[in-house]
Amino acid sequence: MANIAERVFTLINETVEQQGVFLWDVRFVKEGASYYLRVFIDKEEGISIDDCTNVSHAIDPLLDEADPIEQSYYLEVCSPGIERELSREFHFEMAVGCNIKLRLFKALDGKKEFEGVLNSFENGELTLAVGETELKIPRTSVSKATLAEKF
């Protein structure tokens, strides 16, 4: 299903940008008996319902013509949200200076979960400030990363 999401990302990226937003991510998931193609879009000032509608109308013909998905599915176009998941290289690059939460595949210093400020992301390595400690964590060690907004 990841390959489907990548094909769709490549297929629709330019058209999404033509709508005045950028493509954050694409997910193709099965929930219960149904499949969902979720297209996450964003822009600096935030996403509106109209943005989602415009992108949906713009990409629907592309998806129909290319037909990258064999089974029937529901198309959802939405915002990635405040505590958005960070999964692509550019996500981490955009999150430098932000508070993030990380979950690791294997424990580091006896812990699998960390929260701190992402000081840098270079050559596939995150530098995370957790209190007074600075951790160097390879991206390949991260099972999940999200923005962690403080309110």
C-alpha positions in Angstrom: 0.0 0.0 0.0 3.0 2.3 0.5 3.8 1.9 -3.2 0.3 3.1 -4.1 0.7 6.2 -1.9 4.1 7.0 -3.5 2.7 6.6 -7.0 -0.2 8.9 -6.1 2.1 11.4 -4.4 4.1 11.7 -7.6 1.0 11.8 -9.8 -0.8 14.6 -8.0 2.0 16.7 -6.5 2.2 19.3 -9.3 -1.6 19.6 -9.6 -1.9 20.1 -5.8 0.7 22.9 -5.9 -1.3 24.6 -8.8 -4.1 24.9 -6.2 -2.0 27.2 -4.1 -1.2 24.6 -1.4 1.5 21.9 -1.0 1.2 18.2 -0.7 2.2 17.1 2.8 1.6 13.4 2.4 -0.5 10.6 0.9 -1.7 7.5 2.7 -3.6 4.6 1.4 -5.1 2.6 4.2 -7.7 -0.1 4.9 -10.1 0.5 7.8 -12.6 -2.2 8.3 -13.9 -3.3 4.9 -13.1 0.0 3.2 -10.1 1.6 1.7 -9.2 5.3 2.0 -6.9 7.4 0.0 -6.0 10.3 2.3 -4.3 13.3 0.7 -2.9 15.7 3.3 -2.4 19.3 2.1 -1.1 22.4 3.8 -0.1 26.0 3.4 1.4 28.6 5.6 -1.8 30.2 6.7 -3.6 26.9 7.2 -6.1 24.9 5.2 -9.8 25.7 4.6 -12.6 23.5 3.5 -12.5 25.3 0.1 -8.8 24.3 -0.3 -9.8 20.7 0.4 -12.7 20.8 -2.1 -10.6 22.5 -4.8 -7.8 19.9 -4.5 -10.3 17.1 -4.5 -11.9 18.4 -7.7 -8.5 18.9 -9.3 -7.0 15.5 -8.5 -10.1 13.4 -9.1 -9.7 13.4 -12.9 -6.0 12.6 -12.6 -6.8 9.6 -10.4 -9.6 8.4 -12.7 -7.3 8.6 -15.8 -4.2 7.0 -14.3 -6.2 4.5 -12.2 -3.3 3.7 -9.8 -5.6 1.8 -7.4 -7.3 -1.5 -8.3 -9.9 -1.6 -5.6 -12.6 0.9 -4.8 -11.7 3.5 -2.2 -12.9 6.8 -0.6 -10.9 9.9 -1.4 -10.3 12.3 1.5 -8.4 15.6 1.2 -7.6 17.1 4.6 -5.1 19.1 6.7 -2.3 17.1 8.4 -3.3 18.7 11.7 -1.4 20.6 14.3 0.4 17.4 15.7 1.1 16.2 12.2 3.1 13.1 11.5 6.6 13.6 10.2 7.6 10.9 7.8 9.3 12.5 4.8 12.7 14.2 4.6 11.2 17.6 4.0 8.9 17.1 7.0 11.9 17.0 9.3 13.6 19.9 7.5 10.5 22.0 8.0 10.3 21.0 11.7 13.8 22.2 12.7 13.3 24.6 15.7 10.0 22.9 16.6 9.0 20.7 19.5 8.6 17.1 18.3 7.8 13.7 19.8 9.7 10.6 18.7 9.1 7.0 19.2 12.0 4.7 18.4 12.1 1.1 17.2 14.7 0.2 19.9 15.3 1.8 23.3 18.0 4.5 23.6 19.3 5.0 27.2 16.4 2.7 28.3 13.7 4.9 26.7 11.8 4.5 23.4 9.9 7.8 23.5 11.4 11.3 23.6 10.1 14.9 23.3 12.2 17.9 22.6 13.2 20.6 20.1 14.5 19.4 16.8 17.8 21.4 16.5 18.8 20.0 13.2 18.2 17.4 10.5 21.2 16.6 8.4 22.3 13.5 6.5 19.5 11.5 7.8 20.3 12.3 11.5 18.1 14.2 13.9 19.6 16.3 16.6 17.1 16.5 19.4 17.4 18.8 22.5 15.7 17.1 25.4 16.2 19.4 28.4 19.9 20.0 28.7 20.8 16.9 26.7 21.3 16.8 23.0 20.6 13.4 21.3 21.8 12.3 17.9 19.2 9.9 16.4 19.3 8.3 13.0 16.0 8.8 11.2 16.0 5.0 10.4 15.7 4.4 14.2 12.5 6.4 14.4 9.2 4.4 14.2 7.0 7.5 14.5 7.6 11.3 14.8 5.0 14.0 15.3 5.0 17.7 15.9 4.3 18.4 19.6 2.6 21.8 19.9 2.7 23.4 23.3 -0.5 25.2 24.3 
